[in-house]
Amino acid sequence: MPIQIDTHRDIVRYTARRVVTAAGMAVAMVTSMLLLYFGIDLDARVTVREVITFVPLAGLFIAAGVCALLTYRSGLLMMELTHARRELARMSQTDQLTGLLNRRGFDEAAEAALGAARRSGIPATVFMCDLDHFKVINDRFGHDIGDRVLAEIAEVLQHFAQRHDALVARYGGEEFAVVLAGIGHEQAAERAEDLRLACAARTIIDGATPLPVTISIGVTVAQGAFDLAELMRAADQALYVAKSRGRDCVVETRLAA
């Protein structure tokens, strides 16, 4: 059973248990070695030579045995701690509703992806996607259906990411972000349109009521020394234009090289 240490008292108790364990092991090992080395005759004579030979050997074996066992136990605790830290890190970077990266996780992964694209001299593409009329969906059908819509669109994005080796995230609220590398303007527009159509084809059923969902997408493609913030601003501006044009469309903005 894992040991939970929250207070100084827990530390003292844990230390005491280790001391008792070590002492018990030492007593057991000394007793066993005495019986093996000298036998069970309590009246037998023991020479100084035998004692001098026995003591260092006993000390060596006892120290090695106790150290090995306690070190192994400490290793198990360190492994549990490492797994817990890794899980906490994953949770801190994952959106719990959709399973996609959250804003924090996206920023870290996108910076790495853009850095690799810059070093390779290939273009980087960013999509900013926004669910159309999401507030109306929440107000009319309730937040449970709203959450379901977000999860369904996230699934479409996950499939898109798998097909095109893209990085996808729930950027915030009903906004999603996508990063791709190595494609030009024409391919970026085609893939954004494919994503838009895939989302539009995902009809969600509220009981017996079909609930079509559409998204607007802002696209920017850049090559060179552009940072993530600059690309996100450009894609967000394109998204604003897409929404002003009636939504359910793709708009691209280009950054000067």
Rosetta blueprint (number, residue, H / E / L):
1 M L
2 P L
3 I L
4 Q L
5 I L
6 D L
7 T L
8 H H
9 R H
10 D H
11 I H
12 V H
13 R H
14 Y H
15 T H
16 A H
17 R H
18 R H
19 V H
20 V H
21 T H
22 A H
23 A H
24 G H
25 M H
26 A H
27 V H
28 A H
29 M H
30 V H
31 T H
32 S H
33 M H
34 L H
35 L H
36 L H
37 Y H
38 F H
39 G L
40 I L
41 D L
42 L L
43 D L
44 A L
45 R L
46 V L
47 T L
48 V H
49 R H
50 E H
51 V H
52 I H
53 T H
54 F H
55 V H
56 P H
57 L H
58 A H
59 G H
60 L H
61 F H
62 I H
63 A H
64 A H
65 G H
66 V H
67 C H
68 A H
69 L H
70 L H
71 T H
72 Y H
73 R H
74 S H
75 G H
76 L H
77 L H
78 M H
79 M H
80 E H
81 L H
82 T H
83 H H
84 A H
85 R H
86 R H
87 E H
88 L H
89 A H
90 R H
91 M H
92 S H
93 Q L
94 T E
95 D L
96 Q L
97 L L
98 T L
99 G L
100 L L
101 L E
102 N L
103 R H
104 R H
105 G H
106 F H
107 D H
108 E H
109 A H
110 A H
111 E H
112 A H
113 A H
114 L H
115 G H
116 A H
117 A H
118 R H
119 R H
120 S H
121 G L
122 I L
123 P L
124 A E
125 T E
126 V E
127 F E
128 M E
129 C E
130 D E
131 L E
132 D L
133 H L
134 F H
135 K H
136 V H
137 I H
138 N H
139 D H
140 R H
141 F H
142 G L
143 H H
144 D H
145 I H
146 G H
147 D H
148 R H
149 V H
150 L H
151 A H
152 E H
153 I H
154 A H
155 E H
156 V H
157 L H
158 Q H
159 H H
160 F H
161 A H
162 Q H
163 R H
164 H H
165 D L
166 A L
167 L E
168 V E
169 A E
170 R E
171 Y E
172 G E
173 G L
174 E L
175 E E
176 F E
177 A E
178 V E
179 V E
180 L E
181 A E
182 G L
183 I L
184 G L
185 H H
186 E H
187 Q H
188 A H
189 A H
190 E H
191 R H
192 A H
193 E H
194 D H
195 L H
196 R H
197 L H
198 A H
199 C H
200 A H
201 A H
202 R L
203 T L
204 I E
205 I E
206 D E
207 G L
208 A L
209 T E
210 P E
211 L E
212 P L
213 V L
214 T L
215 I E
216 S E
217 I E
218 G E
219 V E
220 T E
221 V E
222 A E
223 Q L
224 G L
225 A L
226 F L
227 D L
228 L H
229 A H
230 E H
231 L H
232 M H
233 R H
234 A H
235 A H
236 D H
237 Q H
238 A H
239 L H
240 Y H
241 V H
242 A H
243 K H
244 S H
245 R L
246 G L
247 R L
248 D L
249 C L
250 V E
251 V E
252 E E
253 T E
254 R E
255 L L
256 A L
257 A L
